[in-house]
Amino acid sequence: MDEAQTVTDAHGETESRGAWRREDKTVVLHEIQVPHVVPAPFAILSESVFVEAPLEFDPHTHPLHELVWVRGGTMTVRLADSIVTVPDGHGLWIPAGTVHSGRTTARTVLYDALFDPARSAVEFAHATTIEVTPVLASLLTHLERKDLSESARMRAEAVVFDVLLPSPQQLSLHVPHAERVGPIVSALLDDPTDERTLGEWADSIGISERTVARLFRTHTGLSFLQWRQALRVHHALSLLAEGLAVQEVSELMGYAQSSTFIASFKRVMGTTPGAYLARTASDAIV
């Protein structure tokens, strides 16, 4: 990837690892330098970079479709109306022109494939989680080579479009945009472990508990407690990717018992943290 302007955060690490505030030594990319065109007759540009420190991307857009994915860590992408967690073995298709920002965990290989909208045989109208199978990963890595002949590159691109499919599990959490609950959403995005009750949140912003509950249900399809639970699991994915043990993540996320965290994780992800870690480790070996 092209170099971009970087700033290292000067603040110390936050007191609570449960918070989603910027970590010490985080590198922030304020200007994202990527190609604006894919040279004809090709449709795909593919590249990768090893990210040593936690990395953040300021909000930006691309004129090309983008498929971004990681190995050895987790990426979180913020879109206008949702947060998407992209764990190892998955990628996120971001349509051209979509405003997005994001962050990756440290010691992660970040892969980026750019697709020309005019020559792509497959595209998705909205941001979509993609299952990065071993075949798709191998093909996109293969396309990073600079010595491929035109015919070899075209053949590889054709197979990419054949195997580029949405993941059965769309790891997206809708963010409510109702102005009245904005302070609650902002606070929980900063710190998903905040334990204030629905009533306490309602009192803090001066509206009724029933109104807060209704707005979360209307704008996300989830109750307030379900939404906060899902948000915590999204953050837990990042902590697990950093190598923390399930017990430690459970404690950092504010759970009194690890069994409660495991049950919560399974409700959101459809599997336990242990099984999830085993699967991602297997995917990384492949």
C-alpha positions in Angstrom: 0.0 0.0 0.0 1.2 3.6 -0.6 2.5 5.5 2.3 0.1 7.9 4.0 0.6 10.7 6.5 0.8 9.0 9.9 0.5 10.3 13.5 1.3 8.3 16.6 -1.0 8.9 19.4 0.7 10.7 22.3 -1.7 9.6 25.0 -1.0 6.6 27.3 -3.0 3.4 27.1 -6.5 3.8 28.5 -7.2 2.6 32.0 -9.8 0.1 30.9 -9.0 -2.4 28.1 -12.7 -2.7 27.6 -12.9 0.8 26.2 -12.6 1.3 22.4 -10.5 4.5 22.8 -7.3 4.8 20.9 -4.5 2.6 22.1 -0.9 3.8 22.8 1.3 3.7 19.7 -1.7 3.6 17.4 -0.8 4.8 13.9 -3.5 7.0 12.4 -3.8 7.4 8.6 -5.3 10.8 7.9 -4.8 10.6 4.1 -5.5 7.2 2.4 -3.4 6.9 -0.7 -4.7 4.2 -3.1 -4.9 3.9 -6.8 -7.9 5.5 -8.5 -7.9 3.3 -11.6 -7.2 -0.3 -12.5 -5.2 -0.4 -15.7 -7.2 -1.9 -18.6 -7.9 -4.7 -19.4 -7.7 -5.8 -15.8 -10.4 -5.5 -13.1 -8.5 -6.1 -9.9 -5.5 -4.6 -8.1 -4.4 -6.6 -5.0 -1.9 -5.6 -2.3 -1.0 -6.4 1.3 1.0 -5.0 4.2 2.0 -6.2 7.6 0.7 -3.9 10.3 3.0 -3.9 13.4 1.1 -1.4 15.5 -2.6 -0.8 15.9 -3.8 1.1 12.8 -6.7 3.5 12.3 -8.1 5.0 9.1 -9.9 8.3 9.1 -13.2 8.5 7.2 -12.6 8.4 3.5 -13.9 7.0 0.2 -12.5 5.2 -2.8 -13.5 5.6 -6.5 -13.1 1.8 -6.8 -14.9 -1.1 -5.1 -12.8 -2.4 -2.2 -12.4 -5.8 -0.6 -10.4 -5.5 2.6 -9.5 -8.5 4.8 -7.0 -9.5 7.4 -4.9 -12.4 8.6 -3.6 -12.8 12.2 -5.9 -10.2 13.7 -9.2 -8.4 13.4 -10.4 -5.3 11.7 -13.4 -3.1 12.7 -15.0 -0.9 10.0 -17.3 2.0 10.8 -19.9 2.9 8.1 -22.5 5.6 8.1 -25.1 3.3 9.7 -23.3 0.3 11.1 -20.2 -1.2 12.6 -18.7 -4.3 10.9 -16.2 -6.6 12.6 -14.0 -8.4 10.1 -12.3 -11.3 11.8 -9.6 -13.6 10.4 -11.1 -15.6 7.4 -13.5 -12.9 6.4 -13.4 -9.7 4.4 -15.6 -6.7 3.8 -16.7 -5.5 0.3 -17.1 -1.7 0.4 -18.8 -0.3 -2.7 -17.1 2.6 -4.5 -17.9 6.0 -3.0 -18.9 4.6 0.4 -17.6 6.6 3.4 -15.9 4.4 5.9 -13.2 4.5 8.6 -11.6 1.6 10.4 -9.0 0.1 12.7 -7.0 -3.1 12.8 -5.3 -4.8 15.7 -1.5 -4.9 15.9 0.6 -7.6 14.2 -1.9 -8.1 11.4 -1.5 -8.7 7.7 -3.9 -6.3 6.0 -5.0 -7.2 2.5 -6.7 -4.8 0.1 -8.2 -5.7 -3.3 -9.5 -2.9 -5.5 -12.1 -3.6 -8.2 -12.9 -1.5 -11.2 -16.7 -0.9 -11.2 -16.8 -0.9 -15.0 -15.1 -4.3 -15.4 -16.1 -6.2 -12.3 -18.2 -9.3 -13.1 -19.4 -9.3 -9.5 -20.4 -6.4 -7.3 -22.6 -5.7 -4.2 -24.8 -2.7 -3.8 -24.1 -2.4 -0.1 -21.2 -3.2 2.3 -21.1 -7.0 2.5 -19.1 -9.4 4.6 -17.3 -11.9 2.3 -16.0 -15.3 3.2 -12.4 -15.3 2.3 -11.9 -19.0 1.6 -8.4 -20.5 1.1 -9.1 -20.4 -2.7 -10.1 -16.8 -2.7 -7.2 -15.8 -0.5 -4.7 -17.7 -2.7 -6.0 -16.0 -5.8 -5.9 -12.5 -4.4 -2.4 -13.1 -3.1 -1.4 -14.5 -6.5 -2.7 -11.3 -8.1 -0.2 -9.3 -6.1 2.6 -10.6 -8.4 4.0 -8.2 -10.9 5.4 -10.8 -13.3 2.0 -12.4 -14.3 1.3 -12.4 -18.0 -1.9 -10.7 -19.2 -3.5 -14.1 -19.9 -2.6 -15.5 -16.5 -3.9 -12.4 -14.7 -7.2 -12.5 -16.6 -7.7 -16.2 -15.8 -7.1 -15.6 -12.1 -9.4 -12.7 -12.1 -12.2 -14.8 -13.7 -11.9 -17.4 -11.0 -11.9 -14.6 -8.3 -15.3 -13.6 -9.6 -16.5 -17.2 -9.6 -15.6 -17.7 -5.9 -16.4 -14.2 -4.5 -19.5 -14.9 -2.4 -21.1 -13.3 0.7 -20.5 -14.9 4.0 -23.4 -16.8 5.6 -22.8 -14.6 8.7 -22.9 -10.9 8.1 -21.0 -9.5 11.1 -22.6 -6.1 11.1 -24.2 -4.1 13.9 -26.6 -1.3 13.0 -25.9 2.0 14.7 -29.0 4.0 15.6 -29.1 7.5 14.2 -31.9 8.9 16.3 -30.6 12.2 17.6 -32.1 11.7 21.1 -30.1 8.6 21.8 -26.9 9.9 20.2 -25.1 10.5 23.6 -25.9 6.9 24.6 -24.6 5.5 21.4 -21.4 7.6 21.4 -20.6 6.7 25.0 -21.1 3.0 24.4 -19.0 3.1 21.2 -16.2 4.6 23.3 -16.7 2.1 26.1 -18.9 -1.0 25.5 -18.4 -2.1 29.1 -20.4 0.8 30.5 -22.8 -0.8 32.9 -25.4 1.9 33.3 -29.0 0.6 33.1 -31.5 1.7 30.5 -33.2 3.8 33.2 -29.9 5.5 34.2 -29.2 6.3 30.5 -32.7 7.7 30.1 -32.3 10.0 33.1 -28.9 11.2 31.9 -30.3 12.5 28.6 -33.7 13.6 30.0 -36.1 11.4 28.2 -38.2 8.4 29.3 -36.9 4.9 29.5 -39.7 3.8 27.3 -38.7 6.3 24.6 -35.1 5.1 24.7 -36.2 1.5 24.4 -38.5 2.3 21.5 -35.8 4.2 19.6 -33.3 1.4 19.9 -35.8 -1.2 18.8 -37.0 1.0 15.8 -33.6 1.9 14.5 -31.7 -1.4 15.1 -34.3 -4.1 15.4 -32.8 -5.0 18.8 -33.6 -4.1 22.3 -31.1 -1.8 24.1 -29.7 -4.8 26.1 -29.3 -6.9 22.9 -27.6 -4.1 21.1 -25.1 -3.5 23.9 -24.5 -7.2 24.1 -23.7 -7.4 20.4 -21.5 -4.4 20.6 -19.5 -6.0 23.4 -19.0 -9.2 21.4 -17.8 -7.1 18.4 -15.1 -5.6 20.7 -14.4 -9.0 22.3 -13.4 -10.2 18.8 -10.6 -7.6 18.7 -9.4 -8.5 22.1 -9.3 -12.2 21.3 -7.4 -11.4 18.1 -4.8 -9.7 20.2 -4.1 -13.1 21.9 -6.0 -12.5 25.2 -7.4 -15.6 26.9 -11.2 -16.0 27.0 -11.2 -15.5 30.8 -9.3 -12.3 30.5 -11.5 -10.9 27.8 -14.5 -11.9 29.9 -13.1 -9.8 32.8 -12.2 -6.8 30.6 -15.7 -6.8 29.1 -17.2 -6.5 32.6 -18.7 -10.0 32.9 -18.7 -11.4 36.5 -18.5 -15.0 35.2 -16.8 -16.3 32.0 -19.8 -18.6 31.4 -22.0 -15.5 31.0 -19.6 -14.0 28.5 -19.4 -17.4 26.6 -23.2 -17.6 26.4 -23.4 -14.0 25.2 -20.7 -14.6 22.6 -22.5 -17.7 21.3 -25.8 -15.8 20.9 -24.2 -13.2 18.7 -21.6 -15.3 16.8 -23.3 -18.7 16.8 -20.3 -20.4 18.3 -18.3 -20.2 21.5 -15.1 -18.1 21.9 -13.0 -21.3 22.1 -14.5 -22.8 18.9 -14.1 -19.4 17.2 -10.5 -19.2 18.1 -9.8 -22.8 17.0 -11.5 -22.1 13.6 -9.5 -18.9 13.0 -6.3 -20.6 13.9 -7.1 -23.3 11.4 -7.9 -20.7 8.7 -4.6 -18.9 9.4 -2.6 -22.2 8.9 -4.4 -22.8 5.6 
